[in-house]
Amino acid sequence: MTDSISLMAAGEIRDALAAVARGDLPTVAHALMSIDPDSWRAVERRLATLGSSLPDLVRAAQGEQAE
């Protein structure tokens, strides 16, 4: 098990956050479901280290949309 996030997963996260900002929920779901399990665990661990989570990140992106 590694703590690395694949380039593909990083792109999917970027796409998911951009889709959140557009309000495009089907694209959000597709992007997040495309992340491989090892990268998903690495993302969760890194966000937890920062005291955050993916849902927190999505909520923050939604807040930016409202501004």
C-alpha positions as CSV (number, residue, x, y, z in Angstrom):
1,M,0.0,0.0,0.0
2,T,1.4,3.4,-1.0
3,D,0.5,6.9,0.0
4,S,0.6,8.2,-3.6
5,I,-2.2,9.7,-5.6
6,S,-2.2,8.7,-9.3
7,L,-2.1,11.5,-11.8
8,M,-5.4,10.2,-13.1
9,A,-7.0,10.4,-9.7
10,A,-5.7,14.0,-9.2
11,G,-7.3,14.9,-12.5
12,E,-10.6,13.3,-11.5
13,I,-10.6,15.2,-8.2
14,R,-10.0,18.4,-10.1
15,D,-12.8,17.6,-12.6
16,A,-15.1,16.7,-9.7
17,L,-14.5,20.0,-7.9
18,A,-14.9,22.0,-11.1
19,A,-18.2,20.1,-11.7
20,V,-19.4,21.0,-8.2
21,A,-18.7,24.6,-9.0
22,R,-20.9,24.3,-12.1
23,G,-23.6,22.4,-10.2
24,D,-23.1,19.3,-12.5
25,L,-23.8,16.5,-10.1
26,P,-23.7,13.6,-12.6
27,T,-20.1,14.7,-13.6
28,V,-19.2,15.0,-9.9
29,A,-20.4,11.4,-9.3
30,H,-18.6,10.1,-12.4
31,A,-15.3,11.7,-11.5
32,L,-15.3,10.5,-7.9
33,M,-16.3,7.0,-8.9
34,S,-13.4,6.9,-11.3
35,I,-10.8,7.2,-8.6
36,D,-8.8,4.0,-8.0
37,P,-9.0,2.6,-4.4
38,D,-5.3,3.2,-3.6
39,S,-5.5,6.8,-4.6
40,W,-8.8,7.2,-2.8
41,R,-7.2,6.0,0.5
42,A,-4.3,8.3,-0.1
43,V,-6.5,11.3,-0.6
44,E,-8.5,10.5,2.5
45,R,-5.3,10.1,4.6
46,R,-3.9,13.4,3.3
47,L,-7.1,15.3,3.9
48,A,-7.4,13.8,7.4
49,T,-3.9,14.9,8.2
50,L,-5.1,18.4,7.3
51,G,-8.1,18.0,9.5
52,S,-10.5,17.8,6.6
53,S,-12.3,15.3,4.4
54,L,-13.5,15.1,0.8
55,P,-17.1,16.1,1.8
56,D,-15.5,19.2,3.4
57,L,-13.6,20.0,0.2
58,V,-16.8,19.6,-1.9
59,R,-18.7,21.9,0.5
60,A,-16.0,24.5,0.2
61,A,-16.2,24.3,-3.6
62,Q,-20.0,24.8,-3.4
63,G,-19.4,27.8,-1.2
64,E,-17.1,29.3,-3.9
65,Q,-19.9,28.8,-6.4
66,A,-22.3,30.9,-4.4
67,E,-19.9,33.9,-4.2
